[in-house]
Amino acid sequence: MATRRFEPSGPLRGSLRPPSDKSISHRAALIAAMGEGETRIEGYLDAADTRSTLAAVVALGARVQEGAELGRELRIEGVGLRGPRPAAIDVGNAGTLLRLLPGWLAGQQQGTWTLDGDASIRRRPVDRVAVPLREMGAKLAARDDRLPPLEVEGAPLHGITYELPVASAQVKSCLLFAGLLAAGETRVVEPLPTRDHSERMLAAAGAEVRREGDTVVIGPAARLEPGRIVVPADFSSAAFFIVAATLVPGSDVLLHKVGLNPTRTGLLEILRRMGADSIEITELGEDGGEPIGDIRVGHSELRGCEVGGADVPLAIDELPLVALAACFAEGTTTIRDAAELRRKESDRIATVTDALRALGGRVEATADGMVIDGTGGLRGGAIDSHGDHRIAMLGAVAGAASRDGVEVTDMAAAAVSYPGFESDLGSLQHGPPLRDPVH
């Protein structure tokens, strides 16, 4: 696997639009495939994971406009809620696809589907969707009863009330998809709020979905008609530049038209608690039911803080970046209640701890998080992404902010969600100052 070196950077300056939102793109393609007629998706992400979802809906019988330039407008002719044909689905590295799709397939009147993927996917458990789906009447089989490949046989479903043992937007979305085909209402009780892209998109497509306190309720549907879905820039991708600009002195970065769904932007609150006072948000209204805005970031001196509880589901994908930022802070940062990190593309508690320690950080892993003693910076060194796209990009940001630079083994993993990451980082390292000075 190729190794890429990222040298210490001068100030990061300039503006860019991060790639489109991966979570919303996955859901847009799946709901378009469930829909009647043609759905236009504007801004669908062109990345390995989201291409796996497009291939999956084609295998199920949906028609995807040929020759479409992803990132612009994509047209999908759906098969309807009860129209997917039996197929073997290769989910690649897409954990979202692995966990959402069974909800739709489980409620079909007949047919069998097999979901499998790469070596990383084969280590990601499916029992957290299998258990509640079986309570609804689903027929599922998995390796060791918890790992892919996952076989789904269509069966009659009935609505249930299910209390999520761990806050998870993927499990919630899977059950909402199943609820569209179940008899009676399906109620999903969340211990903490999680990203609500599925609820917004389903409601816009005509589903009867509502929130009652900590519970999301959905009823059976005869049809969905999404029509048009707009995908904003991905906050989780923007997060790498938000943290990079915060850490590198003299930086001034403007990120355009980023999704600002409050169930996704927990990183901003955590950084503010750490003392990041050079983050400005310009709200631009809503597009396709999702709030969007511009984010401008400059350098800040940071201090340690406590991260846990309600912070975690609102920043689950950004917690590795919180750990990186904590290495540059003064004082101790504790991340807790984040055992979910062990079930990502890699065990992110272990991989982040090992990576940051290899770069000179003082980091200790715990069962459900990390404890970081900030020293004001990182020396640099070498890390392995372990095929995890977020660890690869974290290494690049660490290199730009470090004293001696960082070598990242398997930087190609970044293409799972952000194929142009290195180019965009380079453009900011050599970018001109923004017209108006940072405040």
Beta strands, then each sheet from edge to edge (+ up, - down):
strand 1: 3-6
strand 2: 13-16
strand 3: 38-42
strand 4: 63-64
strand 5: 73-77
strand 6: 87-90
strand 7: 112-116
strand 8: 139-143
strand 9: 147-153
strand 10: 161-163
strand 11: 186-189
strand 12: 209-212
strand 13: 215-218
strand 14: 228-230
strand 15: 252-259
strand 16: 279-287
strand 17: 290-298
strand 18: 306-307
strand 19: 330-335
strand 20: 362-366
strand 21: 369-375
strand 22: 381-384
strand 23: 406-409
sheet 1: 1+ 23- 22-
sheet 2: 2+ 15+ 17- 16+
sheet 3: 4+ 5- 3+ 14+
sheet 4: 6+ 7+ 9- 8+
sheet 5: 10+ 11+ 13- 12+
sheet 6: 18+ 19+ 21- 20+
end
